[in-house]
Structures are given as structure tokens and as C-alpha cells.
């Protein structure tokens, strides 16, 4: 260790610069979270990524159109729910 350090160019604030994501704390119902985790496991993706996509779709800001494979999956899920 040095005897003295030069902090003349130091700045207060977060060590990491903000990026495209923001860390927040929210409460999600357990059943909703488990459903996202289960679906993410089935797809081999992260559940937070699926949550972001669902929110974008809800907001009408989806980055890409739903492809045929996804549409088939959604229809199958909805038909299974209705019996």
C-alpha cells in the first residue's frame, strides 16, 4: 500500500456507469414469477428477458413480430387452458 493516494481527480457517485438497464426492486406475485421461470427453463432463456419481452409487448413496443413458431406455441397454450 502507498502512504498517500491522489484523489484530486476522484468523483463521488456510483462506481459503475449506468447502462441500458436499471436495477429496481419490485414485488411480483409468486405464481407469476414461477410461470416466467418455468417458461424460461423450457425455452432455455432467462426469466427476466421473458419478463422484459412481455412488458414490451404489452406496451406495444415489441422489437420483432411474433414468428410462426411462437404463435403456434401461444395458441397451443391458450387452447390447453380452455380445455
Secondary structure, 3 states (H helix, E strand, C coil): CCCCCCCCCCCCCCCCCCCCCCCCCCCCCHHHHHHHHHHHHHHCCCHHHHHHHHHHHHHCCCCCCCCHHHHHHHHHHHHHHHC
